[in-house]
Amino acid sequence: MIPEDGDADDMDLSPVEVETLIALLDRGDDVPTNLADATGRHSKSVGRKLKDLENKGLVASKGAGVYTLTSEGVLLAHALRRERD
């Protein structure tokens, strides 16, 4: 869940998870390979983190390797982008 105070640091996200959430927000539904290219990370690392994000309820698998942000993921990705800017 997103912390009530909107502080994304309370989510205990890794840098790869943060970058992946923002990349999904920017790119829309996508596969780990493309998200890895967008973030400059290794595709296996992004793939593992997508599973972690799925377990946290922030992304969902649409099948065929495609991931999408959940409604909570969209809210958090926007908060992360604001923190980054």
DSSP file (Angstrom, degrees, kcal/mol; ACC not computed):
  #  RESIDUE AA STRUCTURE BP1 BP2  ACC     N-H-->O    O-->H-N    N-H-->O    O-->H-N    TCO  KAPPA ALPHA  PHI   PSI    X-CA   Y-CA   Z-CA
    1    1 A M              0   0    0      0, 0.0    57,-0.0     0, 0.0     3,-0.0   0.000 360.0 360.0 360.0 149.7    0.0    0.0    0.0
    2    2 A I        -     0   0    0      1,-0.1     6,-0.1     2,-0.1    71,-0.0  -0.637 360.0-107.0 -77.7 130.8    1.1    3.6   -0.6
    3    3 A P    >   -     0   0    0      0, 0.0     3,-1.8     0, 0.0    -1,-0.1  -0.266  22.7-124.5 -58.3 144.6    1.9    5.3    2.6
    4    4 A E  T 3  S+     0   0    0      1,-0.3    -2,-0.1     2,-0.1     0, 0.0   0.823 110.5  56.7 -61.7 -32.4   -0.8    7.9    3.6
    5    5 A D  T 3  S-     0   0    0      2,-0.1    -1,-0.3     1,-0.1     3,-0.1   0.497 111.9-120.8 -80.4  -0.2    1.8   10.7    3.8
    6    6 A G    <   +     0   0    0     -3,-1.8     2,-0.9     1,-0.2    -2,-0.1   0.582  61.8 148.1  77.1   9.2    2.7   10.0    0.2
    7    7 A D    >   -     0   0    0      1,-0.2     3,-1.5     2,-0.0    -1,-0.2  -0.689  31.8-166.9 -84.0 105.9    6.4    9.3    1.1
    8    8 A A  G >  S+     0   0    0     -2,-0.9     3,-1.8     1,-0.3     5,-0.4   0.725  80.2  74.4 -66.0 -21.5    7.5    6.7   -1.4
    9    9 A D  G >  S+     0   0    0      1,-0.3     3,-1.5     2,-0.2    -1,-0.3   0.813  85.6  65.4 -61.0 -28.1   10.6    6.0    0.7
   10   10 A D  G <  S+     0   0    0     -3,-1.5    -1,-0.3     1,-0.3    -2,-0.2   0.652  87.2  69.9 -68.6 -14.1    8.4    4.1    3.1
   11   11 A M  G <  S-     0   0    0     -3,-1.8    -1,-0.3    -4,-0.2    -2,-0.2   0.620  99.3-134.9 -78.1 -11.9    7.7    1.5    0.4
   12   12 A D    <   +     0   0    0     -3,-1.5     2,-0.3    -4,-0.2    -3,-0.1   0.955  40.3 172.5  56.3  54.4   11.3    0.2    0.7
   13   13 A L        -     0   0    0     -5,-0.4    -1,-0.2    -4,-0.1    -2,-0.0  -0.742  29.5-126.8 -96.2 142.0   11.8    0.1   -3.1
   14   14 A S     >  -     0   0    0     -2,-0.3     4,-2.4     1,-0.1     5,-0.2  -0.392  29.9-106.5 -76.5 162.3   15.1   -0.6   -4.7
   15   15 A P  H  > S+     0   0    0      0, 0.0     4,-2.6     0, 0.0     5,-0.2   0.877 122.9  52.8 -56.5 -37.8   16.5    1.8   -7.3
   16   16 A V  H  > S+     0   0    0      2,-0.2     4,-2.3     1,-0.2     5,-0.2   0.905 108.6  49.6 -65.7 -40.4   15.7   -0.8  -10.0
   17   17 A E  H  > S+     0   0    0      2,-0.2     4,-2.5     1,-0.2    -1,-0.2   0.917 111.5  48.8 -64.0 -43.0   12.1   -1.0   -8.8
   18   18 A V  H  X S+     0   0    0     -4,-2.4     4,-2.3     1,-0.2     5,-0.2   0.952 113.5  46.1 -61.0 -49.8   11.8    2.8   -8.8
   19   19 A E  H  X S+     0   0    0     -4,-2.6     4,-2.4     1,-0.2    -1,-0.2   0.873 112.6  51.3 -61.4 -37.9   13.2    3.1  -12.3
   20   20 A T  H  X S+     0   0    0     -4,-2.3     4,-2.5     2,-0.2    -1,-0.2   0.908 109.0  49.6 -67.9 -42.6   11.0    0.3  -13.5
   21   21 A L  H  X S+     0   0    0     -4,-2.5     4,-2.0     2,-0.2    -2,-0.2   0.928 113.6  46.0 -61.9 -44.5    7.8    1.8  -12.1
   22   22 A I  H  X S+     0   0    0     -4,-2.3     4,-2.5     2,-0.2    -2,-0.2   0.894 111.5  52.3 -66.2 -39.1    8.6    5.2  -13.7
   23   23 A A  H  X S+     0   0    0     -4,-2.4     4,-3.1     2,-0.2     5,-0.3   0.908 109.4  49.4 -63.4 -41.4    9.5    3.5  -17.0
   24   24 A L  H  X S+     0   0    0     -4,-2.5     4,-2.3     2,-0.2    -1,-0.2   0.885 110.7  50.8 -64.6 -37.4    6.1    1.6  -17.0
   25   25 A L  H  < S+     0   0    0     -4,-2.0    -2,-0.2    -5,-0.2    -1,-0.2   0.926 116.9  40.3 -63.2 -44.1    4.4    4.9  -16.3
   26   26 A D  H  < S+     0   0    0     -4,-2.5    -2,-0.2     1,-0.2    -1,-0.2   0.893 127.2  31.0 -71.4 -41.3    6.2    6.6  -19.2
   27   27 A R  H  < S-     0   0    0     -4,-3.1    -3,-0.2     1,-0.2    -2,-0.2   0.702  96.5-139.0 -94.8 -22.2    6.0    3.7  -21.7
   28   28 A G     <  -     0   0    0     -4,-2.3    -1,-0.2    -5,-0.3    39,-0.1  -0.441  63.8  -0.9  84.8-170.7    2.8    2.0  -20.8
   29   29 A D  S    S+     0   0    0     -2,-0.1     2,-0.3    -4,-0.1    39,-0.2  -0.207  84.3 152.5 -53.8 136.3    2.4   -1.8  -20.7
   30   30 A D  B     -A   67   0A   0     37,-1.9    37,-3.2    35,-0.0    -2,-0.0  -0.959  42.3-100.5-160.1 173.5    5.7   -3.4  -21.7
   31   31 A V     >  -     0   0    0     -2,-0.3     4,-2.2    35,-0.2     3,-0.4  -0.672  39.3-108.1-102.2 157.0    8.0   -6.4  -21.4
   32   32 A P  H  > S+     0   0    0      0, 0.0     4,-2.7     0, 0.0     5,-0.2   0.845 115.3  57.9 -55.1 -38.0   11.1   -6.7  -19.2
   33   33 A T  H  > S+     0   0    0      1,-0.2     4,-2.0     2,-0.2     5,-0.1   0.927 110.0  42.9 -60.7 -45.5   13.5   -6.5  -22.1
   34   34 A N  H  > S+     0   0    0     -3,-0.4     4,-2.2     2,-0.2    -1,-0.2   0.883 114.1  51.0 -68.2 -38.1   12.1   -3.1  -23.3
   35   35 A L  H  X S+     0   0    0     -4,-2.2     4,-1.7     2,-0.2     6,-0.3   0.869 108.4  52.8 -66.8 -35.8   12.0   -1.8  -19.7
   36   36 A A  H  X>S+     0   0    0     -4,-2.7     4,-1.8    -5,-0.2     5,-1.3   0.917 109.4  48.8 -63.8 -43.4   15.6   -2.9  -19.2
   37   37 A D  H  <5S+     0   0    0     -4,-2.0    -2,-0.2     1,-0.2    -1,-0.2   0.907 111.5  50.0 -60.7 -41.5   16.6   -0.9  -22.3
   38   38 A A  H  <5S+     0   0    0     -4,-2.2    -1,-0.2     1,-0.2    -2,-0.2   0.811 119.5  36.2 -68.5 -30.5   14.7    2.1  -21.0
   39   39 A T  H  <5S-     0   0    0     -4,-1.7    -1,-0.2     2,-0.1    -2,-0.2   0.569 104.3-121.6 -99.9 -11.3   16.3    2.0  -17.5
   40   40 A G  T  <5S+     0   0    0     -4,-1.8     2,-0.2     1,-0.3    -3,-0.2   0.702  71.8 125.8  76.0  19.0   19.8    0.9  -18.5
   41   41 A R  S   <S-     0   0    0     -5,-1.3    -1,-0.3    -6,-0.3     2,-0.2  -0.617  70.4 -89.5-105.4 166.5   19.5   -2.2  -16.3
   42   42 A H     >  -     0   0    0     -2,-0.2     4,-2.3     1,-0.1     3,-0.3  -0.533  33.0-127.4 -74.7 141.2   19.9   -5.9  -17.2
   43   43 A S  H  > S+     0   0    0      1,-0.2     4,-2.6     2,-0.2     5,-0.1   0.838 108.4  53.9 -62.7 -34.1   16.7   -7.6  -18.3
   44   44 A K  H  > S+     0   0    0      2,-0.2     4,-2.2     1,-0.2    -1,-0.2   0.889 109.0  49.4 -67.0 -37.3   17.0  -10.4  -15.7
   45   45 A S  H  > S+     0   0    0     -3,-0.3     4,-2.3     2,-0.2    -2,-0.2   0.928 113.0  46.2 -65.5 -44.8   17.3   -7.9  -12.9
   46   46 A V  H  X S+     0   0    0     -4,-2.3     4,-2.4     1,-0.2    -2,-0.2   0.909 111.0  53.5 -63.7 -41.7   14.2   -6.0  -14.2
   47   47 A G  H  X S+     0   0    0     -4,-2.6     4,-1.5     2,-0.2    -2,-0.2   0.908 110.0  46.9 -59.9 -43.4   12.3   -9.3  -14.6
   48   48 A R  H  X S+     0   0    0     -4,-2.2     4,-1.9     1,-0.2    -1,-0.2   0.916 112.7  49.6 -64.1 -42.8   13.1  -10.2  -11.0
   49   49 A K  H  X S+     0   0    0     -4,-2.3     4,-2.9     1,-0.2    -2,-0.2   0.841 104.7  58.2 -68.5 -32.1   12.1   -6.8   -9.7
   50   50 A L  H  X S+     0   0    0     -4,-2.4     4,-2.2     2,-0.2    -1,-0.2   0.900 106.1  49.8 -62.1 -39.1    8.8   -6.9  -11.7
   51   51 A K  H  X S+     0   0    0     -4,-1.5     4,-2.2     2,-0.2    -2,-0.2   0.913 111.2  48.7 -63.8 -42.0    7.9  -10.1   -9.8
   52   52 A D  H  X S+     0   0    0     -4,-1.9     4,-1.4     2,-0.2    -2,-0.2   0.922 111.9  48.8 -62.1 -43.6    8.7   -8.3   -6.6
   53   53 A L  H  <>S+     0   0    0     -4,-2.9     5,-2.7     1,-0.2     6,-0.9   0.848 109.2  53.3 -64.9 -34.1    6.6   -5.3   -7.6
   54   54 A E  H ><5S+     0   0    0     -4,-2.2     3,-1.4     4,-0.2    -1,-0.2   0.915 106.9  51.5 -65.5 -42.2    3.8   -7.8   -8.5
   55   55 A N  H 3<5S+     0   0    0     -4,-2.2    -1,-0.2     1,-0.3    -2,-0.2   0.785 108.3  52.8 -64.4 -27.2    4.0   -9.3   -5.1
   56   56 A K  T 3<5S-     0   0    0     -4,-1.4    -1,-0.3    -5,-0.1    -2,-0.2   0.468 117.4-115.6 -85.9  -2.9    3.7   -5.7   -3.6
   57   57 A G  T < 5S+     0   0    0     -3,-1.4    16,-0.3    -4,-0.3    15,-0.3   0.685  86.8 111.9  79.9  18.1    0.6   -5.1   -5.7
   58   58 A L  S   <S+     0   0    0     -5,-2.7    12,-2.2    14,-0.1     2,-0.3   0.717  78.0  25.1 -98.8 -24.1    2.2   -2.4   -7.8
   59   59 A V  E     -B   69   0A   0     -6,-0.9     2,-0.4    10,-0.3    10,-0.2  -0.920  65.8-154.6-132.7 162.2    2.3   -4.2  -11.2
   60   60 A A  E     -B   68   0A   0      8,-2.8     8,-2.4    -2,-0.3     2,-0.4  -0.992  20.4-120.0-136.7 145.1    0.3   -7.0  -12.8
   61   61 A S  E     -B   67   0A   0     -2,-0.4     6,-0.2     6,-0.2     3,-0.1  -0.698  16.1-169.3 -82.7 132.6    1.2   -9.5  -15.5
   62   62 A K  E     -     0   0A   0      4,-3.5     5,-0.1    -2,-0.4    -1,-0.1   0.383  51.5-102.5 -98.1   1.7   -1.1   -9.3  -18.5
   63   63 A G  E >  S+B   66   0A   0      3,-0.6     3,-2.0     1,-0.0    -1,-0.3  -0.133 100.0  65.1  94.4 163.7    0.4  -12.5  -19.9
   64   64 A A  T 3  S-     0   0    0      1,-0.3     3,-0.1    -3,-0.1    -1,-0.0   0.763 130.5 -63.9  55.3  28.2    2.9  -13.1  -22.7
   65   65 A G  T 3  S+     0   0    0      1,-0.3     2,-0.4   -34,-0.1    -1,-0.3   0.532 100.6 136.4  79.7   6.2    5.5  -11.4  -20.5
   66   66 A V  E <   - B   0  63A   0     -3,-2.0    -4,-3.5   -35,-0.2    -3,-0.6  -0.736  35.0-163.3 -93.3 133.7    3.7   -8.0  -20.6
   67   67 A Y  E     -AB  30  61A   0    -37,-3.2   -37,-1.9    -2,-0.4     2,-0.3  -0.862   6.2-173.3-115.7 151.1    3.4   -6.0  -17.3
   68   68 A T  E     - B   0  60A   0     -8,-2.4    -8,-2.8    -2,-0.3     2,-0.3  -0.955  29.6-104.7-136.8 154.9    1.2   -3.1  -16.4
   69   69 A L  E     - B   0  59A   0     -2,-0.3   -10,-0.3   -10,-0.2     2,-0.1  -0.590  30.8-135.5 -76.4 140.7    0.9   -0.8  -13.5
   70   70 A T     >  -     0   0    0    -12,-2.2     4,-2.4    -2,-0.3     5,-0.2  -0.348  36.1 -95.7 -79.3 174.8   -1.9   -1.4  -11.0
   71   71 A S  H  > S+     0   0    0      1,-0.2     4,-1.9     2,-0.2     5,-0.1   0.903 130.8  47.9 -61.5 -39.1   -3.9    1.7   -9.8
   72   72 A E  H  > S+     0   0    0    -15,-0.3     4,-2.5     1,-0.2    -1,-0.2   0.884 109.7  53.8 -66.2 -37.3   -1.7    1.8   -6.7
   73   73 A G  H  > S+     0   0    0    -16,-0.3     4,-2.8     2,-0.2    -2,-0.2   0.882 106.6  51.4 -63.7 -39.1    1.4    1.5   -9.0
   74   74 A V  H  X S+     0   0    0     -4,-2.4     4,-2.2     2,-0.2    -1,-0.2   0.941 111.4  47.4 -63.1 -47.1    0.2    4.4  -11.1
   75   75 A L  H  X S+     0   0    0     -4,-1.9     4,-1.9     1,-0.2    -2,-0.2   0.920 115.0  45.6 -60.8 -44.3   -0.2    6.6   -8.0
   76   76 A L  H  X S+     0   0    0     -4,-2.5     4,-2.9     2,-0.2     5,-0.2   0.912 109.8  54.0 -67.6 -41.7    3.2    5.6   -6.6
   77   77 A A  H  X S+     0   0    0     -4,-2.8     4,-2.2     1,-0.2    -1,-0.2   0.891 108.9  49.4 -60.4 -39.5    5.0    6.1   -9.9
   78   78 A H  H  X S+     0   0    0     -4,-2.2     4,-2.2     2,-0.2    -1,-0.2   0.917 111.8  48.8 -63.9 -42.2    3.6    9.6  -10.1
   79   79 A A  H  X S+     0   0    0     -4,-1.9     4,-2.3     1,-0.2    -2,-0.2   0.905 111.3  50.1 -63.6 -41.4    4.8   10.2   -6.5
   80   80 A L  H  X S+     0   0    0     -4,-2.9     4,-1.9     1,-0.2    -1,-0.2   0.892 109.3  50.9 -64.5 -39.7    8.2    8.8   -7.4
   81   81 A R  H  X S+     0   0    0     -4,-2.2     4,-2.0    -5,-0.2    -1,-0.2   0.913 109.5  50.6 -64.8 -41.4    8.5   11.0  -10.4
   82   82 A R  H  < S+     0   0    0     -4,-2.2    -2,-0.2     1,-0.2    -1,-0.2   0.910 110.5  49.8 -62.4 -41.2    7.6   14.1   -8.4
   83   83 A E  H  < S+     0   0    0     -4,-2.3    -1,-0.2     1,-0.2    -2,-0.2   0.862 111.8  49.2 -63.2 -35.4   10.3   13.2   -5.8
   84   84 A R  H  <        0   0    0     -4,-1.9    -1,-0.2     1,-0.2    -2,-0.2   0.826 360.0 360.0 -75.0 -33.2   12.8   12.7   -8.6
   85   85 A D     <        0   0    0     -4,-2.0    -1,-0.2    -5,-0.1    -2,-0.2   0.465 360.0 360.0 -77.7 360.0   12.1   16.1  -10.3
